[in-house]
Amino acid sequence: MKEERSLSLLQLMVNEGLVPSPEEEENRKTVIEKLKQIVVAWVKRVAWQRRLPKQDIAVTSATLLTYGSYGLGVHGSESDIDALCVGPYFATMVNLDILNPVFLRDIDETGWKSLSRVLANTQICRLVPDLKSMLRCVKFWAKRRGVYGNLNGFLGGIHLAILAAFVCQCDPFVGLSALISHFFKKFAFWPWPRPVELQDETLHPTLNPTETRLYMPIRLPFSSYEYCHSNITKSTFYKIRTEFLRGHNLTKDLLKFDFDWHNVLEPFPYTKKYAWFLKIFLSASKQDELGDWVGWIKSRFCCLLFKLEEVQGLCDPNPAEYIDVNIADPHVIFYWGLQAGKTNAIDIKSVKDVFWRNISTGYQGPFGKIELSIVQASQVPKSAQFDTLSQKKKACWKMMDYHQRRIPIYSQHVPQYIVGYVSTNGDPEYPSAGV
């Protein structure tokens, strides 16, 4: 029976488009290979511009090291590529062992921050080689339940990867369905702030069993003393723990006759859970300015969350982004759930003033607009109410590619819910598609 539960979960992942087809895998490999050629050509050109000897230019090279979802093999249908540069330490090294201390001893702070993501991926894959299916499932769960997104104070990809790998190490001989069940049980009752750390015989054991500066300390797998960067706050910690407990209650009896993975993975019902929301409206005068503006604001969301917790109590910063089809200017809207009973006492102007002082310092691009307001659940548009979506319909979670003009494609079943875009050449695309 448990094997059937595992097979049904795998099929659900396929139905949701989370398992790339062989053609998609091949396309990604082709893109990576082309990028490698571009990078190598660029490095040689820089060497030539610096008037290096011909023999040095001939042996000068570079390589690409993948990380994140792609590096762990759990990428879905998205095709965005973020690039971080570390150099020139590996200028002549193409096939390198990234975990070799020889290659790490001269890295500066900036390079170390960039390379740490690759190191984490490499070490996770070394310690737990078969993590794909498990991680694919828990990421999908986190997105559906609104607890995915480091900038919003929730779990990021690296957090989930380490938590999933930890469970795989604890239970190496069980199937996928049992691993998911154990995942929820393990962290529903984990004694935070005791750190979670992978078992690694190459690292020295930790002397300090707790890390009180963080709500949910998760140790990086290549270091005995460094933790994953975390923006988790009192509010988001509460929701994450609540969702772990909910997952445990739903999966503790996998043999139950009416068990259904769709119940575990149903979208979080925001408008049923909260009567009031903080509406965050961001806009820019030009489409190509919106992406930078939204990215900057999101990088400062923790400041807004801390202020709301101070004046209002618990807050649920829904990571999903929405647009209003009736507004012409390029924009994005967020709806954050607010704790019942205290919304009338919020001085929204003081909250905005504090947040504006935070975001107005350091931004290099053209300033856009930001509007904060308190709205009732009935004022939240249907497109932002996950509880109105069919359980089998895939939610639109991805950040839109703000630098391209596209025609939105709307759901036939849920008015104003965008399921994708059409590019200028008429080919259907999904948000963030097109490398």
TIKOLSE-60476 format. One record per residue (C-alpha): residue number from 1; z, x, y. Coordinates in Angstrom, 1 decimal. Layout:
BEGIN
+-----+--------+--------+--------+
! pos !      w !      u !      v !
+-----+--------+--------+--------+
! NUM !      Z !      X !      Y !
...
+-----+--------+--------+--------+
***
This chain:
BEGIN
+-----+--------+--------+--------+
! pos !      w !      u !      v !
+-----+--------+--------+--------+
!   1 !    0.0 !    0.0 !    0.0 !
!   2 !    0.8 !    2.8 !    2.4 !
!   3 !   -2.5 !    4.4 !    1.7 !
!   4 !   -4.1 !    1.0 !    2.7 !
!   5 !   -2.2 !    1.1 !    5.9 !
!   6 !   -3.5 !    4.6 !    6.6 !
!   7 !   -7.1 !    3.6 !    5.9 !
!   8 !   -6.8 !    0.5 !    8.1 !
!   9 !   -5.4 !    2.6 !   11.0 !
!  10 !   -8.2 !    5.1 !   10.6 !
!  11 !  -10.7 !    2.3 !   10.7 !
!  12 !   -9.1 !    0.9 !   13.8 !
!  13 !   -9.6 !    4.3 !   15.5 !
!  14 !  -13.3 !    4.2 !   14.5 !
!  15 !  -13.7 !    0.7 !   15.8 !
!  16 !  -12.1 !    1.7 !   19.1 !
!  17 !  -14.6 !    4.5 !   19.6 !
!  18 !  -12.0 !    7.2 !   19.3 !
!  19 !  -13.7 !    9.1 !   16.5 !
!  20 !  -16.8 !   10.9 !   17.8 !
!  21 !  -20.0 !   10.6 !   15.8 !
!  22 !  -21.8 !   13.7 !   14.4 !
!  23 !  -24.3 !   13.4 !   17.2 !
!  24 !  -21.5 !   13.4 !   19.9 !
!  25 !  -19.9 !   16.4 !   18.2 !
!  26 !  -23.2 !   18.3 !   18.2 !
!  27 !  -23.9 !   17.4 !   21.9 !
!  28 !  -20.5 !   18.8 !   22.9 !
!  29 !  -21.1 !   22.0 !   21.0 !
!  30 !  -24.5 !   22.3 !   22.8 !
!  31 !  -22.8 !   21.8 !   26.2 !
!  32 !  -20.2 !   24.4 !   25.4 !
!  33 !  -22.8 !   26.9 !   24.3 !
!  34 !  -24.9 !   26.3 !   27.5 !
!  35 !  -21.8 !   26.7 !   29.6 !
!  36 !  -21.0 !   30.0 !   27.9 !
!  37 !  -24.5 !   31.3 !   28.7 !
!  38 !  -24.0 !   30.3 !   32.3 !
!  39 !  -20.6 !   32.0 !   32.5 !
!  40 !  -21.9 !   35.2 !   31.0 !
!  41 !  -24.9 !   35.3 !   33.4 !
!  42 !  -22.6 !   34.7 !   36.3 !
!  43 !  -20.2 !   37.5 !   35.3 !
!  44 !  -23.2 !   39.9 !   34.9 !
!  45 !  -24.4 !   38.9 !   38.3 !
!  46 !  -21.0 !   39.6 !   39.9 !
!  47 !  -21.0 !   43.0 !   38.2 !
!  48 !  -24.4 !   43.7 !   39.6 !
!  49 !  -23.4 !   42.6 !   43.1 !
!  50 !  -20.4 !   45.0 !   42.9 !
!  51 !  -22.9 !   47.8 !   42.1 !
!  52 !  -21.4 !   48.7 !   38.7 !
!  53 !  -23.4 !   51.2 !   36.6 !
!  54 !  -26.1 !   49.7 !   34.4 !
!  55 !  -24.3 !   50.6 !   31.2 !
!  56 !  -21.2 !   48.7 !   32.4 !
!  57 !  -23.2 !   45.7 !   33.3 !
!  58 !  -24.8 !   45.7 !   29.9 !
!  59 !  -21.5 !   45.4 !   28.1 !
!  60 !  -19.8 !   43.1 !   30.7 !
!  61 !  -19.3 !   39.6 !   29.2 !
!  62 !  -17.1 !   36.5 !   29.2 !
!  63 !  -16.1 !   33.7 !   27.0 !
!  64 !  -15.0 !   30.1 !   27.2 !
!  65 !  -11.7 !   29.0 !   25.6 !
!  66 !  -11.3 !   25.3 !   25.1 !
!  67 !   -8.0 !   23.5 !   25.4 !
!  68 !   -6.7 !   20.0 !   25.9 !
!  69 !   -8.1 !   17.2 !   23.7 !
!  70 !  -11.2 !   19.1 !   22.9 !
!  71 !   -9.3 !   22.2 !   21.9 !
!  72 !   -7.2 !   20.1 !   19.5 !
!  73 !  -10.2 !   18.3 !   18.1 !
!  74 !   -9.2 !   14.8 !   19.2 !
!  75 !  -11.6 !   14.2 !   22.1 !
!  76 !  -13.1 !   10.7 !   22.2 !
!  77 !  -16.1 !    9.4 !   24.1 !
!  78 !  -15.3 !   11.1 !   27.4 !
!  79 !  -17.3 !   14.1 !   28.5 !
!  80 !  -15.6 !   15.5 !   31.6 !
!  81 !  -15.1 !   19.3 !   31.7 !
!  82 !  -12.4 !   21.0 !   33.8 !
!  83 !  -12.7 !   24.7 !   34.2 !
!  84 !   -9.9 !   27.2 !   34.8 !
!  85 !  -10.7 !   30.9 !   35.4 !
!  86 !   -8.7 !   33.9 !   34.1 !
!  87 !  -10.0 !   37.3 !   34.8 !
!  88 !  -11.2 !   40.0 !   34.8 !
!  89 !   -8.9 !   40.9 !   32.0 !
!  90 !  -11.3 !   39.8 !   29.2 !
!  91 !  -14.5 !   41.0 !   30.9 !
!  92 !  -15.7 !   42.9 !   27.8 !
!  93 !  -14.0 !   40.8 !   25.1 !
!  94 !  -15.8 !   37.9 !   23.6 !
!  95 !  -14.3 !   37.4 !   20.2 !
!  96 !  -10.6 !   37.8 !   21.0 !
!  97 !   -7.3 !   36.8 !   19.4 !
!  98 !   -5.7 !   34.9 !   22.3 !
!  99 !   -2.2 !   35.3 !   20.7 !
! 100 !   -2.4 !   39.1 !   20.6 !
! 101 !    0.2 !   40.5 !   23.1 !
! 102 !   -2.2 !   43.2 !   24.1 !
! 103 !   -4.4 !   40.7 !   25.9 !
! 104 !   -1.5 !   39.1 !   27.7 !
! 105 !    0.6 !   41.9 !   29.1 !
! 106 !   -1.4 !   42.3 !   32.4 !
! 107 !   -1.9 !   38.7 !   33.2 !
! 108 !   -0.8 !   37.6 !   36.7 !
! 109 !    1.1 !   34.4 !   37.4 !
! 110 !   -2.1 !   32.4 !   38.3 !
! 111 !   -3.9 !   33.6 !   35.2 !
! 112 !   -0.9 !   32.9 !   33.0 !
! 113 !   -0.7 !   29.3 !   34.2 !
! 114 !   -4.3 !   28.8 !   33.4 !
! 115 !   -4.1 !   30.6 !   30.0 !
! 116 !   -0.9 !   28.9 !   28.9 !
! 117 !   -2.9 !   25.7 !   28.1 !
! 118 !   -5.1 !   27.6 !   25.8 !
! 119 !   -2.2 !   29.5 !   24.2 !
! 120 !   -0.4 !   26.2 !   23.6 !
! 121 !   -3.4 !   24.7 !   21.9 !
! 122 !   -4.1 !   27.8 !   19.8 !
! 123 !   -0.5 !   28.0 !   18.6 !
! 124 !   -0.3 !   24.3 !   17.8 !
! 125 !   -3.5 !   24.5 !   15.7 !
! 126 !   -2.1 !   27.6 !   13.9 !
! 127 !    1.2 !   25.9 !   13.1 !
! 128 !   -0.2 !   22.5 !   12.2 !
! 129 !   -3.9 !   22.8 !   11.4 !
! 130 !   -4.4 !   19.2 !   10.4 !
! 131 !   -3.2 !   17.3 !   13.4 !
! 132 !   -6.4 !   15.4 !   14.5 !
! 133 !   -5.8 !   11.9 !   13.1 !
! 134 !   -2.1 !   11.8 !   13.9 !
! 135 !   -2.6 !   12.9 !   17.5 !
! 136 !   -5.6 !   10.6 !   18.0 !
! 137 !   -3.3 !    7.7 !   17.0 !
! 138 !   -0.3 !    8.5 !   19.2 !
! 139 !   -2.5 !    9.2 !   22.2 !
! 140 !   -4.1 !    5.8 !   21.8 !
! 141 !   -0.7 !    4.2 !   21.5 !
! 142 !    0.6 !    5.9 !   24.6 !
! 143 !   -2.4 !    4.8 !   26.6 !
! 144 !   -2.2 !    1.2 !   25.4 !
! 145 !    1.5 !    1.0 !   26.1 !
! 146 !    1.3 !    2.6 !   29.5 !
! 147 !    3.3 !    5.7 !   28.8 !
! 148 !    0.4 !    8.3 !   29.1 !
! 149 !   -0.1 !   10.3 !   32.2 !
! 150 !    1.9 !   13.3 !   33.4 !
! 151 !    1.1 !   12.6 !   37.1 !
! 152 !    2.7 !    9.2 !   36.8 !
! 153 !    5.8 !   10.6 !   35.2 !
! 154 !    4.9 !    9.8 !   31.6 !
! 155 !    3.8 !   11.9 !   28.6 !
! 156 !    0.8 !   14.2 !   29.0 !
! 157 !   -1.5 !   15.4 !   26.2 !
! 158 !    0.4 !   18.6 !   25.5 !
! 159 !    3.7 !   16.6 !   25.2 !
! 160 !    2.2 !   14.3 !   22.6 !
! 161 !    0.6 !   17.1 !   20.8 !
! 162 !    3.9 !   19.0 !   20.3 !
! 163 !    5.8 !   15.8 !   19.4 !
! 164 !    3.1 !   14.9 !   16.8 !
! 165 !    3.0 !   18.4 !   15.4 !
! 166 !    6.8 !   18.4 !   15.2 !
! 167 !    6.8 !   15.3 !   13.0 !
! 168 !    4.0 !   16.8 !   10.9 !
! 169 !    6.2 !   19.9 !   10.3 !
! 170 !    9.2 !   17.7 !    9.4 !
! 171 !    7.1 !   15.6 !    6.9 !
! 172 !    4.2 !   17.7 !    5.7 !
! 173 !    3.4 !   15.8 !    2.6 !
! 174 !    3.2 !   12.1 !    3.7 !
! 175 !    0.2 !   10.1 !    4.7 !
! 176 !   -1.0 !    9.0 !    8.2 !
! 177 !    0.8 !    5.7 !    8.3 !
! 178 !    4.1 !    7.2 !    7.3 !
! 179 !    3.7 !   10.0 !    9.9 !
! 180 !    3.2 !    7.4 !   12.6 !
! 181 !    6.3 !    5.5 !   11.4 !
! 182 !    8.3 !    8.7 !   11.3 !
! 183 !    7.1 !    9.6 !   14.8 !
! 184 !    8.6 !    6.5 !   16.3 !
! 185 !   11.8 !    6.7 !   14.3 !
! 186 !   12.3 !   10.4 !   15.1 !
! 187 !   12.0 !   10.0 !   18.9 !
! 188 !   13.5 !    6.6 !   19.2 !
! 189 !   16.8 !    8.2 !   18.2 !
! 190 !   16.3 !   11.8 !   19.4 !
! 191 !   19.4 !   13.1 !   21.2 !
! 192 !   17.8 !   14.0 !   24.5 !
! 193 !   18.1 !   16.3 !   26.4 !
! 194 !   18.1 !   18.4 !   23.2 !
! 195 !   14.7 !   20.2 !   23.3 !
! 196 !   11.9 !   19.5 !   20.8 !
! 197 !   10.4 !   22.7 !   19.6 !
! 198 !    8.0 !   23.6 !   16.8 !
! 199 !    9.2 !   25.7 !   13.8 !
! 200 !    7.7 !   29.2 !   14.4 !
! 201 !    8.9 !   32.2 !   12.5 !
! 202 !    7.3 !   34.5 !   15.1 !
! 203 !    9.7 !   33.4 !   17.9 !
! 204 !   13.3 !   34.2 !   18.4 !
! 205 !   15.7 !   31.2 !   17.9 !
! 206 !   16.9 !   29.4 !   21.0 !
! 207 !   20.3 !   30.3 !   22.3 !
! 208 !   20.8 !   27.2 !   24.5 !
! 209 !   20.5 !   24.0 !   22.5 !
! 210 !   20.1 !   21.7 !   25.5 !
! 211 !   18.0 !   21.7 !   28.7 !
! 212 !   19.8 !   19.5 !   31.2 !
! 213 !   17.2 !   19.9 !   34.0 !
! 214 !   14.7 !   17.8 !   32.2 !
! 215 !   15.0 !   14.3 !   30.8 !
! 216 !   12.8 !   15.1 !   27.8 !
! 217 !   12.5 !   18.9 !   27.4 !
! 218 !    9.7 !   19.9 !   25.1 !
! 219 !    9.3 !   23.6 !   24.5 !
! 220 !    5.9 !   25.3 !   24.7 !
! 221 !    5.0 !   26.6 !   21.3 !
! 222 !    4.2 !   30.2 !   22.3 !
! 223 !    7.4 !   30.8 !   24.2 !
! 224 !   11.2 !   30.9 !   23.4 !
! 225 !   12.2 !   29.9 !   26.9 !
! 226 !    9.4 !   28.0 !   28.6 !
! 227 !    9.1 !   24.2 !   28.6 !
! 228 !    6.1 !   21.9 !   29.2 !
! 229 !    5.8 !   20.9 !   32.8 !
! 230 !    7.2 !   17.4 !   33.1 !
! 231 !    7.4 !   14.7 !   35.8 !
! 232 !    9.5 !   12.3 !   33.8 !
! 233 !   12.0 !   10.4 !   35.9 !
! 234 !   14.8 !    8.0 !   35.2 !
! 235 !   12.4 !    5.1 !   35.2 !
! 236 !    9.7 !    6.6 !   33.0 !
! 237 !   12.3 !    8.0 !   30.6 !
! 238 !   13.7 !    4.5 !   30.1 !
! 239 !   10.2 !    3.1 !   29.4 !
! 240 !    9.2 !    5.9 !   27.1 !
! 241 !   12.4 !    5.4 !   25.1 !
! 242 !   11.9 !    1.7 !   25.0 !
! 243 !    8.4 !    2.1 !   23.7 !
! 244 !    9.5 !    4.6 !   21.0 !
! 245 !   12.1 !    2.0 !   19.9 !
! 246 !    9.6 !   -0.8 !   19.9 !
! 247 !    7.2 !    1.3 !   17.8 !
! 248 !   10.0 !    2.0 !   15.4 !
! 249 !   10.9 !   -1.6 !   15.0 !
! 250 !    7.3 !   -2.5 !   14.3 !
! 251 !    6.6 !    0.3 !   11.8 !
! 252 !    9.9 !    0.7 !    9.9 !
! 253 !    8.6 !   -1.6 !    7.2 !
! 254 !    4.9 !   -0.7 !    6.5 !
! 255 !    4.9 !   -2.7 !    3.3 !
! 256 !    5.7 !   -6.0 !    5.1 !
! 257 !    3.0 !   -8.5 !    4.1 !
! 258 !    2.1 !   -9.5 !    7.7 !
! 259 !    2.1 !   -5.9 !    9.1 !
! 260 !   -0.8 !   -5.3 !   11.6 !
! 261 !   -1.6 !   -2.1 !   13.5 !
! 262 !   -2.9 !   -4.3 !   16.4 !
! 263 !    0.6 !   -5.5 !   17.1 !
! 264 !    1.8 !   -1.9 !   17.4 !
! 265 !   -1.1 !   -1.0 !   19.6 !
! 266 !   -1.5 !   -4.1 !   21.8 !
! 267 !   -1.8 !   -3.4 !   25.5 !
! 268 !    1.4 !   -3.5 !   27.5 !
! 269 !    1.7 !   -7.0 !   29.1 !
! 270 !    2.5 !   -6.0 !   32.7 !
! 271 !    2.3 !   -9.4 !   34.3 !
! 272 !    4.5 !  -11.0 !   31.6 !
! 273 !    7.0 !   -8.2 !   32.0 !
! 274 !    7.2 !   -8.0 !   35.8 !
! 275 !    7.3 !  -10.7 !   38.4 !
! 276 !    6.7 !   -8.2 !   41.3 !
! 277 !    4.5 !   -5.2 !   41.8 !
! 278 !    4.0 !   -2.4 !   44.2 !
! 279 !    0.3 !   -2.4 !   45.1 !
! 280 !   -1.1 !    1.0 !   46.1 !
! 281 !   -4.5 !    0.7 !   47.8 !
! 282 !   -6.4 !    4.0 !   48.3 !
! 283 !   -9.8 !    4.1 !   50.1 !
! 284 !  -12.2 !    6.5 !   51.7 !
! 285 !  -15.1 !    6.1 !   54.1 !
! 286 !  -17.5 !    7.9 !   51.6 !
! 287 !  -17.8 !    7.7 !   47.9 !
! 288 !  -17.8 !   11.5 !   47.5 !
! 289 !  -14.5 !   11.8 !   49.4 !
! 290 !  -12.6 !    9.3 !   47.3 !
! 291 !  -12.1 !   11.5 !   44.2 !
! 292 !  -10.4 !   14.2 !   46.1 !
! 293 !   -8.3 !   11.7 !   48.0 !
! 294 !   -7.2 !    9.9 !   44.9 !
! 295 !   -6.5 !   13.1 !   43.1 !
! 296 !   -4.3 !   14.4 !   45.9 !
! 297 !   -2.3 !   11.1 !   46.1 !
! 298 !   -1.8 !   11.1 !   42.3 !
! 299 !   -0.5 !   14.6 !   42.4 !
! 300 !    2.3 !   13.4 !   44.8 !
! 301 !    3.1 !   10.2 !   42.9 !
! 302 !    6.4 !   11.6 !   41.8 !
! 303 !    7.7 !   11.7 !   45.4 !
! 304 !    6.8 !    8.0 !   45.7 !
! 305 !    8.5 !    7.2 !   42.4 !
! 306 !   11.7 !    9.0 !   43.3 !
! 307 !   11.9 !    7.1 !   46.6 !
! 308 !   11.3 !    3.8 !   44.9 !
! 309 !   14.1 !    4.6 !   42.4 !
! 310 !   16.4 !    5.4 !   45.3 !
! 311 !   15.8 !    2.1 !   47.1 !
! 312 !   14.8 !   -0.3 !   44.3 !
! 313 !   16.0 !    0.9 !   40.9 !
! 314 !   13.7 !    1.2 !   37.9 !
! 315 !    9.9 !    1.2 !   38.4 !
! 316 !    7.0 !    1.2 !   36.0 !
! 317 !    4.1 !    3.3 !   37.5 !
! 318 !    1.2 !    1.8 !   35.5 !
! 319 !   -1.3 !    4.8 !   35.3 !
! 320 !   -4.4 !    2.5 !   35.1 !
! 321 !   -6.8 !    2.3 !   38.0 !
! 322 !   -8.6 !   -0.8 !   39.2 !
! 323 !  -11.2 !   -1.8 !   41.8 !
! 324 !  -11.7 !   -5.0 !   43.8 !
! 325 !  -15.3 !   -6.1 !   43.6 !
! 326 !  -15.0 !   -7.9 !   46.9 !
! 327 !  -14.2 !   -4.8 !   48.8 !
! 328 !  -17.2 !   -2.7 !   50.0 !
! 329 !  -15.5 !    0.6 !   50.8 !
! 330 !  -14.9 !    3.1 !   48.0 !
! 331 !  -11.4 !    2.5 !   46.7 !
! 332 !   -8.9 !    2.5 !   43.9 !
! 333 !   -5.9 !    0.3 !   43.3 !
! 334 !   -2.7 !    0.8 !   41.3 !
! 335 !   -0.1 !   -1.8 !   40.4 !
! 336 !    3.4 !   -0.6 !   39.6 !
! 337 !    5.9 !   -3.0 !   38.0 !
! 338 !    9.2 !   -3.4 !   39.9 !
! 339 !   12.6 !   -4.2 !   38.6 !
! 340 !   13.6 !   -7.8 !   39.0 !
! 341 !   16.2 !   -8.8 !   41.6 !
! 342 !   15.8 !   -6.0 !   44.2 !
! 343 !   12.2 !   -6.5 !   45.5 !
! 344 !   13.3 !   -8.5 !   48.5 !
! 345 !   15.5 !   -5.7 !   49.7 !
! 346 !   12.7 !   -3.1 !   49.7 !
! 347 !   11.9 !   -1.7 !   53.1 !
! 348 !    8.3 !   -0.9 !   52.3 !
! 349 !    7.7 !    0.7 !   55.7 !
! 350 !   10.3 !    3.3 !   55.1 !
! 351 !    9.0 !    4.0 !   51.7 !
! 352 !    5.5 !    4.5 !   53.1 !
! 353 !    6.8 !    6.7 !   55.9 !
! 354 !    8.5 !    9.0 !   53.5 !
! 355 !    5.5 !    9.2 !   51.2 !
! 356 !    3.1 !    9.7 !   54.1 !
! 357 !    5.1 !   12.7 !   55.3 !
! 358 !    4.8 !   14.2 !   51.8 !
! 359 !    1.0 !   13.6 !   51.3 !
! 360 !    0.0 !   14.6 !   54.9 !
! 361 !    1.0 !   18.2 !   54.4 !
! 362 !   -1.3 !   20.6 !   52.6 !
! 363 !   -4.4 !   18.3 !   52.0 !
! 364 !   -7.6 !   20.1 !   53.0 !
! 365 !  -10.1 !   17.3 !   52.8 !
! 366 !  -10.9 !   14.3 !   55.0 !
! 367 !   -7.9 !   11.9 !   55.0 !
! 368 !   -8.5 !    8.5 !   53.4 !
! 369 !   -6.4 !    5.4 !   53.8 !
! 370 !   -3.3 !    4.3 !   51.9 !
! 371 !   -1.7 !    0.9 !   51.9 !
! 372 !    1.5 !   -0.1 !   50.2 !
! 373 !    2.5 !   -3.7 !   49.7 !
! 374 !    4.7 !   -5.8 !   47.5 !
! 375 !    2.8 !   -8.5 !   45.6 !
! 376 !    3.8 !  -11.2 !   43.0 !
! 377 !    2.4 !  -11.1 !   39.5 !
! 378 !    0.3 !  -14.2 !   40.3 !
! 379 !   -1.5 !  -12.1 !   43.0 !
! 380 !   -2.5 !   -9.4 !   40.6 !
! 381 !   -6.2 !   -9.9 !   39.7 !
! 382 !   -7.2 !  -10.7 !   36.2 !
! 383 !   -8.8 !   -7.3 !   35.8 !
! 384 !   -5.4 !   -5.7 !   36.1 !
! 385 !   -3.6 !   -7.9 !   33.6 !
! 386 !   -3.8 !   -6.2 !   30.2 !
! 387 !   -2.1 !   -9.1 !   28.5 !
! 388 !   -5.3 !  -11.2 !   29.2 !
! 389 !   -7.5 !   -8.7 !   27.2 !
! 390 !   -8.4 !   -9.3 !   23.6 !
! 391 !   -6.5 !   -6.9 !   21.3 !
! 392 !   -9.8 !   -5.6 !   20.0 !
! 393 !  -11.3 !   -4.9 !   23.4 !
! 394 !  -11.1 !   -1.3 !   24.5 !
! 395 !   -9.3 !   -0.9 !   27.8 !
! 396 !  -11.0 !    1.1 !   30.6 !
! 397 !   -8.6 !    4.0 !   30.9 !
! 398 !  -10.7 !    6.8 !   32.3 !
! 399 !  -10.8 !    8.1 !   35.9 !
! 400 !  -14.2 !    7.0 !   37.4 !
! 401 !  -16.6 !    9.7 !   38.5 !
! 402 !  -16.2 !    9.1 !   42.2 !
! 403 !  -19.0 !   11.5 !   43.1 !
! 404 !  -21.8 !    9.4 !   41.6 !
! 405 !  -23.0 !    6.0 !   42.7 !
! 406 !  -23.1 !    3.7 !   39.8 !
! 407 !  -23.5 !    0.0 !   39.2 !
! 408 !  -20.5 !   -1.5 !   37.5 !
! 409 !  -20.9 !   -3.4 !   34.2 !
! 410 !  -18.5 !   -6.3 !   33.9 !
! 411 !  -16.9 !   -7.8 !   30.8 !
! 412 !  -18.5 !  -11.0 !   29.6 !
! 413 !  -15.0 !  -12.3 !   28.6 !
! 414 !  -12.7 !  -11.0 !   31.3 !
! 415 !  -13.9 !  -11.6 !   34.9 !
! 416 !  -13.9 !   -8.6 !   37.2 !
! 417 !  -13.0 !   -6.3 !   34.3 !
! 418 !  -15.2 !   -3.2 !   34.4 !
! 419 !  -16.3 !   -1.9 !   31.0 !
! 420 !  -18.7 !    0.7 !   32.2 !
! 421 !  -21.4 !    1.7 !   34.7 !
! 422 !  -25.1 !    2.0 !   35.0 !
! 423 !  -26.5 !    5.2 !   36.5 !
! 424 !  -29.3 !    5.3 !   39.0 !
! 425 !  -31.9 !    5.9 !   36.3 !
! 426 !  -30.8 !    2.7 !   34.5 !
! 427 !  -29.0 !    4.3 !   31.6 !
! 428 !  -25.7 !    2.8 !   30.7 !
! 429 !  -22.7 !    5.1 !   31.2 !
! 430 !  -19.0 !    4.9 !   30.9 !
! 431 !  -16.5 !    6.2 !   33.5 !
! 432 !  -16.5 !   10.0 !   33.7 !
! 433 !  -19.5 !   10.3 !   31.5 !
! 434 !  -22.3 !   12.7 !   32.1 !
! 435 !  -21.6 !   16.4 !   32.1 !
+-----+--------+--------+--------+
***
